[in-house]
C-alpha cells in the first residue's frame, strides 16, 4: 500500500492538465489555501461527488501522558472534518 504526497499530486495535475509543474503547484496551493481559508471563516466546502469539509468542535478532555503519571488538560477546540461523498465512497469500496 502506498501513499501520494503533495509533490506526486502536483506532478499528476501537471501531466493530466497539460500544465507546467510550477503552474500545477500554484493551482494545488491555491486550492488548499482556499479550503483552509473557507474553513477558518466557518464555511463548509462542498465538492460534489468528492465530499464535504467542515469544522467541528472537539470537547475538552484530560489525557494521561504515556509512561508517566502526569495528566494534561486539552481545551475545547475546533478541528477540520471531512465526510466523503457517494461517488468517492463507491470508488473506494470497489
N, C-alpha and C positions, 0 to 999 in steps of 0.2 A: 504494500500500500504506500502510495507516495503522497506528496503534497505539492501545492502550487504556491509559489511566492509572488510577491508583487512584481518582481523582475520577470518571472515567467508570464504573468498576466500581461505585462506591457509588451513583451515580445509577441504574444499571440494576437493582441489587439493590433499591433503594428502590421503583422503579416496579413491578418484577415481583413483589416480595414484599409490596407494599402497606404499606411502612414509611415513616417519615419519613426524610429524609436523615440526620438525626442518629442515628436507630436503625440505619440501614443502615451508617453509618460505624462505629459501635460494633461491629456484627456483623463487618464486614470486619476491623477492628483486632483483635478477639478471635481470629478465625480465624488471621490472620497471626502474632500473638503466640504462640498455642498451637503452631503449626507450628514456629516458631523455638525455643520452649522445649523442645519434644519433641526436636528435632534436637540441641540443646545438651546434652541428657541422654544422647544416644546412641541414642534410639529412632528407628525408622522410622515414617513417616507414610504409611499406605496409604489412598488414596481410590479405592474401587472404580470402575472404568470410566474414571478420570481418570489416575491414575498413582501413583508412589511417590517420596517424598522420603526421602533418607538422607544420612548424612555419610560421606565417604571421606577417606583420607589422600592428600595430594599430596606426592610425594617432593621433597626439596630439590634445588635446581639453581643453577647460576651463569649469570647472564644479562648480556649486554652492553648498556649504555645507548646508544641510538641517538645518532649524531652525536658520540660521544666514544669514547675507548679504555677508559673505566672499566667495571669489571665489579662486579656486586653478587651476593652470595650470598643466596639465599632458602632459609630453613629449611623442613624438613618441617612441614606444617600440614594442618589439616582444612578441607574445603570442602563445601558442600552439593551434592548431585547429585539430579537429577530424571530419572526414567525414565517415559515416557508409557505409559499403559495401552492395551489393544487398542482400546477404544471411541474414545478420543481420537485414536489413530493413524489409525483408519479415517475419522474425521470430518475430519481434517486432509488426508488424501490424496485426498479426493473432488474 
